Amino acid sequence: MSNGREFNDGDDFEGTEKDAFLWNGARGVTADDESRRKAAQNMAISVHLSLNEALNALPSPWLEAACQAHQLDQHSRGAKLRALAGALTNPDALRRCVSQLPLRARRALKRVMDNGGWMRLAELTKEFGRMDGDGWFWDQQPPKSCLGGLCRCALLFVGRGLVDAGSRRKRWLKVAVIPAELRAPLQRALAELIPEGNDDVPAMGDDALSDALFLARLYYDEASEKPLLSFEDVVDFLHQAHRQGRNLLSTWAGIEAFLNFTSQFAYEITSLDDLCGYHIGELARDYLDLAPSRLGSMAERRRVIRLVRALYDFLLDRGKILPETCKLVRQSCARLIQDGLNAIRRPAPVGGEVILCWINPDTNSEERYTVNHQRLLMAWQHDFDRDWPSLLAHCHKVPSGARKADLARELAAADPVIYDLLIGDADKEELQRALRWFYEEQMLEISVW
C-alpha cells in the first residue's frame, strides 16, 4: 500500500527506455564488446536463412548462451549445435521457450512472423528498441534488450541481407530473420500465447512490466551474493511503479544500479538502514560514470536520487526500514537535488575505513584494506623508493611505529596488484596527508564510515 508520498516536483525518476543502457557499465560491457557484437551482426545472411546455417554461424559465446537459455549442458561445439537444433525443432520445447519470454519479446517475434519471417531491422527497432549495450559475452552477461533476448535464444538472427528495394533493384540492408524451419512452429506457439487482436506494443503497461520483471528475475538468478533487497520487494515495487504509470524499464535500471552499488560497498552497507546521505550522492555522482558509452546527465542523476527516495518510502510502508532511516534518506535526497551532488561528502577518514575488498586468488578468502594501508603505501612509494626494508628500518622513529611496521609486513606479503588498486589514483593532496600521517601522527584503527 502506498503512503501517497509521490514525486510531484516536475522531475520524477522515470525516463525513456534508452536510459536502461546507461546502467550496462555496471555489468562490465565494454566498447570492444559492442564493436564485436555489431561486427557479428553485420555479416551477410539470407532472408530465407536455414536453421543449420544460422546455428553454425553463431560465435562461441552466443552458442553457449543459447544452450544456457534452452537448459542444455554440452561440451563440444558439435554436441552443442546438435542439442540446440534438437531443442528448437521440438514443438513442445520450442513452445516452452516462447512461453517463458517477456510479453514484449513474444510480440516482437509475432511482428517478424506477420511480416513473413523477416523484416528490416530499422523497422523492428522502432517498435521494440535497439540492442545497444548488449555486448559480446552473452554466456556471461545475457543481453538485456528485447531483441537481444530473442537472439540469445537463437529464435532471431541479425545480419545484412540483400532485399528488394523496388524498381527491380536490390540493396544490402540490416535485417532480422527467423530461420525458415522455425517459422511454422513459432506461428502456432504464438497463436496460443498471444490472443488475436492483442498485438499492439504499448510503451507502458503490461508488456513493460513483464520485461522489467523478466530482467529482475534474471538479475537475481545470476547474483553471486544475496542482494540487499529481496526479490519479492523488488517485484512489489515494480508493480507499484506500474500502477503509478512509471517507465518500468528505467525504474528497473535504477534498482539494478542501487543493488550493484550496495553490493560494491557491502562492507559498509550491510542492511537497508545503513544507507547514508553520502552513499546516495556517490551512487549518483560516481557510479553512473562506470557506464562505458555514456555518462549520466544531471537529469539522469536526479532521477536516481528520486528513485532511492521512492524506494525507501515504499520500504517504510512495508516495515523493512526504520522511520528515522526513511527521514534521513528523504532529507538527504532533497539536499542533493537542491544543492548539488557534492552537497553531502563523507567525513574525513581517520584510518580504519575499509576502501578495498580483495578476494585472494590463492586462498579464495577475502582481504580488506583500509585508509591506513593506502597511506603507508604512498609513503613507501614516495619516500622509500618502494623498498620495504628501508621503511621498516625507519618505523622506530615515528609515532605508532610498531603498528605501522606490522602493517608494512602485511603489505609486503600482499599481491602487488593491491598496490596499484590502492594508490593508482592518489593525488598530491592525498600524498601530503599520507606523509604527514606516517611521520607525525598516531595510527588509528577506528572508522567513521
C-alpha positions in Angstrom: 0.0 0.0 0.0 1.4 3.4 -1.0 1.7 6.2 1.6 0.9 8.8 -1.1 4.3 10.4 -0.9 4.6 10.8 -4.7 7.1 13.0 -6.5 5.3 16.0 -8.0 8.2 18.4 -8.4 8.3 18.1 -12.2 11.3 15.7 -12.5 10.4 12.3 -11.2 12.5 9.1 -11.5 11.1 7.9 -14.8 12.9 8.1 -18.1 13.0 6.7 -21.6 13.7 3.1 -22.3 17.1 4.3 -23.7 18.0 5.1 -20.1 18.4 1.4 -19.4 21.6 1.4 -21.5 23.1 3.9 -19.0 23.4 1.1 -16.5 25.1 -1.6 -18.5 28.5 -0.4 -17.5 27.8 -1.8 -14.1 27.8 -5.3 -15.6 31.1 -4.8 -17.4 30.0 -4.3 -21.1 32.9 -2.5 -22.9 33.2 -0.6 -26.1 35.2 -3.5 -27.6 32.3 -5.9 -26.7 29.9 -3.6 -28.5 32.1 -3.4 -31.6 32.4 -7.2 -31.8 28.7 -7.6 -31.5 28.0 -5.1 -34.2 30.6 -6.7 -36.5 29.0 -10.1 -36.0 25.5 -8.7 -36.7 26.8 -7.1 -39.9 27.6 -10.3 -41.6 25.7 -11.3 -44.7 22.6 -13.5 -44.1 19.8 -14.7 -46.3 16.2 -13.7 -45.6 15.5 -17.4 -46.2 18.1 -18.4 -43.6 18.1 -22.1 -42.7 18.4 -23.2 -39.1 21.6 -25.1 -39.8 23.2 -22.0 -41.4 22.1 -19.8 -38.6 23.4 -22.0 -35.8 26.7 -22.8 -37.5 27.5 -19.1 -37.8 27.0 -18.4 -34.0 30.1 -17.2 -32.2 31.1 -19.4 -29.3 29.8 -17.1 -26.5 26.5 -16.9 -28.3 26.2 -20.6 -28.9 26.9 -21.3 -25.2 24.4 -18.6 -24.2 21.7 -20.2 -26.4 22.4 -23.6 -24.8 22.0 -21.9 -21.4 18.7 -20.4 -22.5 17.4 -23.8 -23.5 19.0 -25.5 -20.4 21.3 -27.7 -22.5 24.6 -28.9 -21.0 27.0 -30.0 -23.7 30.8 -29.6 -24.0 32.0 -29.8 -27.6 30.8 -27.3 -30.3 29.3 -30.2 -32.3 27.3 -31.5 -29.4 26.0 -28.0 -28.6 24.9 -27.5 -32.2 23.1 -30.8 -32.3 21.4 -30.4 -28.9 20.3 -26.8 -29.8 18.9 -27.8 -33.1 17.0 -30.6 -31.5 15.5 -28.3 -28.8 14.5 -25.7 -31.4 12.8 -28.2 -33.7 11.0 -29.9 -30.8 7.5 -28.3 -30.8 7.0 -28.8 -27.1 10.4 -27.4 -26.2 10.0 -24.5 -28.5 6.6 -23.6 -27.1 8.0 -23.8 -23.6 10.9 -21.5 -24.6 8.5 -18.9 -26.1 6.1 -19.1 -23.1 9.0 -18.1 -20.8 9.8 -15.0 -22.9 8.6 -11.5 -21.8 5.4 -10.4 -23.4 7.2 -7.7 -25.4 9.6 -10.3 -26.8 6.7 -12.5 -27.9 5.2 -9.5 -29.6 8.4 -8.8 -31.4 8.5 -12.4 -32.7 5.0 -12.1 -33.9 5.7 -8.8 -35.6 8.5 -10.6 -37.6 6.3 -13.6 -38.3 3.5 -11.4 -39.6 6.0 -9.8 -42.0 6.8 -13.3 -43.5 9.6 -14.4 -41.1 12.0 -11.5 -41.7 11.9 -7.7 -41.7 14.2 -4.7 -41.8 15.9 -4.2 -38.5 15.3 -0.4 -38.5 11.6 -1.0 -38.6 11.8 -3.6 -35.8 13.9 -1.4 -33.5 11.5 1.5 -33.9 8.9 -0.6 -32.1 10.9 -2.8 -29.8 14.1 -0.9 -29.1 17.7 -1.1 -30.1 20.3 -3.6 -29.0 22.8 -1.0 -27.7 24.7 -2.3 -24.6 24.1 -6.0 -25.2 27.8 -6.6 -25.6 29.5 -9.8 -26.7 29.9 -12.3 -24.0 26.3 -13.4 -23.8 27.2 -16.6 -21.9 28.4 -14.4 -19.0 26.2 -11.3 -19.4 22.9 -12.1 -21.2 21.7 -9.3 -23.4 19.1 -7.1 -21.9 17.3 -5.6 -24.9 14.1 -7.2 -26.2 15.7 -8.2 -29.5 18.9 -9.3 -27.9 17.0 -11.7 -25.7 15.4 -13.3 -28.8 18.9 -13.6 -30.4 20.2 -15.2 -27.3 17.5 -17.9 -27.5 18.5 -18.5 -31.2 15.0 -17.5 -32.3 16.1 -14.4 -34.2 19.2 -13.6 -36.2 20.5 -10.2 -37.3 22.7 -9.5 -40.3 22.9 -7.7 -43.6 20.6 -9.1 -46.2 20.1 -8.5 -49.9 16.5 -7.3 -50.2 14.2 -6.0 -52.9 14.3 -2.2 -53.0 11.8 -1.7 -55.8 12.2 -0.9 -59.5 13.9 -4.3 -59.8 16.7 -3.1 -57.6 18.2 -4.9 -54.6 20.0 -3.4 -51.6 22.0 -4.7 -48.7 20.1 -3.7 -45.6 20.2 -4.8 -41.9 17.5 -7.4 -41.4 16.2 -9.6 -38.5 15.4 -13.1 -39.6 13.7 -16.1 -38.1 15.1 -19.4 -39.5 12.8 -21.0 -42.1 12.3 -24.2 -40.1 11.1 -22.3 -37.1 8.5 -20.2 -38.7 5.6 -22.6 -38.8 6.0 -23.9 -35.2 6.6 -20.4 -33.9 3.4 -19.3 -35.7 1.5 -22.0 -33.8 3.1 -21.3 -30.5 2.5 -17.5 -30.8 -1.1 -18.0 -31.8 -1.7 -19.9 -28.5 0.2 -17.4 -26.4 -0.9 -14.0 -27.8 -4.7 -13.5 -28.1 -6.0 -12.4 -31.5 -6.2 -8.6 -31.9 -3.9 -8.0 -28.9 -0.7 -7.3 -30.8 -0.2 -3.6 -30.0 3.1 -2.6 -28.4 2.4 -0.1 -25.6 5.3 1.9 -24.3 4.0 1.4 -20.8 1.7 -1.2 -19.4 1.7 -5.0 -19.1 4.4 -5.6 -21.7 6.8 -3.2 -19.9 6.0 -4.8 -16.6 6.7 -8.2 -18.0 10.0 -7.1 -19.4 11.1 -5.4 -16.1 10.1 -8.5 -14.1 12.0 -10.7 -16.5 15.2 -8.6 -16.1 14.8 -8.6 -12.4 14.4 -12.4 -12.3 17.5 -12.8 -14.5 19.5 -10.5 -12.2 18.6 -12.4 -9.0 19.2 -15.8 -10.7 22.7 -14.6 -11.7 23.6 -12.8 -8.4 26.7 -14.4 -6.8 25.7 -12.9 -3.4 22.3 -12.2 -1.9 21.2 -8.7 -2.9 20.3 -6.2 -0.2 16.7 -6.1 -1.4 14.6 -9.2 -1.5 13.3 -10.3 -4.9 9.7 -10.1 -3.5 10.2 -6.4 -2.5 11.6 -5.6 -6.0 8.6 -7.3 -7.6 6.1 -5.4 -5.5 7.9 -2.1 -6.1 7.8 -2.6 -9.8 4.1 -3.4 -9.6 3.6 -0.2 -7.6 5.5 1.8 -10.3 3.4 0.1 -12.9 0.2 1.3 -11.2 1.6 4.8 -11.0 2.4 4.9 -14.7 6.2 5.0 -14.3 8.6 3.9 -17.0 9.3 0.4 -15.8 12.5 -0.3 -17.7 14.0 2.9 -16.4 12.8 2.0 -12.9 14.3 -1.4 -13.0 17.6 0.1 -14.4 17.7 2.3 -11.3 17.0 -0.5 -8.9 19.7 -2.6 -10.6 22.2 0.2 -10.1 21.2 0.6 -6.5 21.7 -3.1 -5.9 25.1 -3.1 -7.7 26.2 -0.1 -5.7 25.2 -1.6 -2.3 27.0 -4.8 -3.3 30.1 -2.9 -4.1 30.0 -1.3 -0.7 28.8 -4.4 1.2 31.4 -3.9 3.8 29.7 -0.6 4.8 26.1 -1.2 3.8 25.1 -4.5 5.5 21.4 -3.6 5.9 18.9 -1.2 4.4 19.2 1.0 7.4 23.0 1.6 6.8 22.4 3.8 3.8 23.8 7.3 4.4 23.4 10.6 2.5 26.9 10.4 1.1 26.1 6.9 -0.3 23.2 8.4 -2.3 25.4 11.2 -3.6 28.2 8.7 -4.6 25.7 6.5 -6.3 24.5 9.4 -8.5 27.9 11.2 -8.7 30.3 8.4 -9.4 28.7 5.1 -10.0 27.0 6.0 -13.2 30.3 7.1 -14.7 31.3 3.4 -14.9 29.0 3.1 -18.0 31.3 2.7 -21.0 29.4 4.7 -23.6 27.5 7.4 -21.7 28.0 9.5 -18.7 25.0 10.2 -16.5 23.4 13.6 -17.3 22.2 15.7 -14.4 18.6 14.8 -15.2 19.5 11.1 -15.0 21.4 11.5 -11.8 18.5 13.4 -10.2 16.2 10.5 -11.4 18.4 8.0 -9.5 18.2 10.1 -6.3 14.4 10.3 -6.6 14.2 6.6 -7.2 16.1 5.9 -4.0 13.7 8.2 -2.2 10.6 6.5 -3.6 12.2 3.1 -2.8 12.7 4.0 0.8 9.2 5.3 1.1 8.0 2.0 -0.2 10.2 0.1 2.2 8.9 2.1 5.1 5.4 1.2 4.2 6.4 -2.5 4.3 8.1 -2.1 7.6 11.5 -3.0 6.2 13.4 0.1 7.4 13.3 2.3 10.5 11.3 5.6 10.3 14.4 7.6 11.1 16.2 5.9 8.2 13.5 7.0 5.8 13.6 10.5 7.2 17.3 10.7 6.7 17.1 9.4 3.2 14.4 11.9 2.3 16.3 14.8 3.8 19.5 13.7 2.0 17.8 13.3 -1.4 16.2 16.8 -1.1 19.5 18.3 -0.2 21.4 16.6 -3.1 18.8 17.7 -5.6 18.6 21.2 -4.3 22.3 21.9 -3.5 24.1 19.6 -6.0 25.7 16.2 -5.9 28.6 17.4 -3.8 26.3 18.7 -1.0 26.9 15.6 1.2 30.5 14.4 1.5 31.9 11.5 3.5 33.5 12.5 6.8 37.3 12.7 6.6 38.7 9.3 7.3 40.7 8.6 10.4 42.4 5.4 9.2 40.4 2.3 9.8 37.9 2.8 7.0 37.8 -0.1 4.5 38.4 1.1 0.9 39.2 -2.2 -0.9 37.9 -5.7 -0.5 40.1 -8.3 -2.4 39.4 -12.0 -2.9 42.8 -13.7 -2.8 43.0 -16.0 -5.8 45.3 -18.4 -3.9 43.3 -18.8 -0.8 39.9 -17.7 -2.1 39.5 -15.7 1.1 38.5 -12.0 1.4 41.2 -9.5 2.4 40.2 -5.9 3.5 42.4 -2.9 3.1 41.9 0.4 4.8 43.0 4.0 4.6 45.9 3.1 6.8 47.2 0.6 4.2 46.8 3.3 1.5 48.7 5.9 3.4 51.5 3.5 4.2 51.8 2.5 0.6 52.0 6.1 -0.5 54.9 6.8 2.0 56.6 3.6 0.9 56.4 4.6 -2.8 57.3 8.3 -2.4 60.0 8.4 0.4 61.4 4.9 0.4 61.6 4.1 -3.3 59.3 1.1 -2.9 61.8 -0.6 -0.6 60.1 -2.3 2.4 63.3 -2.9 4.5 64.1 0.8 4.3 60.6 1.7 5.5 60.7 -0.9 8.3 64.1 0.4 9.5 62.6 3.9 9.8 59.4 2.8 11.7 61.1 3.0 15.2 61.4 6.8 14.6 57.7 7.5 14.0 54.5 7.5 16.2 52.8 4.1 16.4 56.0 2.7 14.8 55.4 -0.9 15.8 51.9 -1.0 14.5 52.9 0.7 11.2 55.7 -1.9 10.9 53.2 -4.7 11.3 51.1 -3.1 8.6 54.2 -2.8 6.3 55.0 -6.5 6.7 51.4 -7.3 5.9 51.6 -5.3 2.7 55.0 -6.6 1.7 53.4 -10.1 1.6 50.3 -9.0 -0.3 49.7 -9.4 -4.0 51.4 -6.4 -5.8 48.2 -5.8 -7.7 46.8 -4.5 -4.4 49.4 -1.6 -4.6 48.0 -0.2 -7.8 44.4 -0.6 -6.7 45.1 1.3 -3.5 47.3 4.2 -4.7 46.9 4.2 -8.5 44.6 7.3 -8.5 46.1 9.2 -5.5 46.5 12.9 -5.9 49.1 15.3 -4.4 46.9 16.3 -1.5 46.4 12.7 -0.5 50.1 12.1 -0.7 50.9 15.0 1.6 48.3 13.8 4.0 49.8 10.3 3.9 53.3 11.5 4.6 52.1 13.7 7.5 50.4 10.7 8.9 53.4 8.4 8.6 55.9 10.8 10.2 53.8 12.8 12.7 50.6 11.0 13.7 49.4 8.0 15.7 47.8 5.2 13.7 44.1 4.9 14.5 42.1 1.9 13.5 38.6 3.2 14.1 36.2 4.0 11.2 33.9 7.0 10.8 32.2 5.4 7.8 
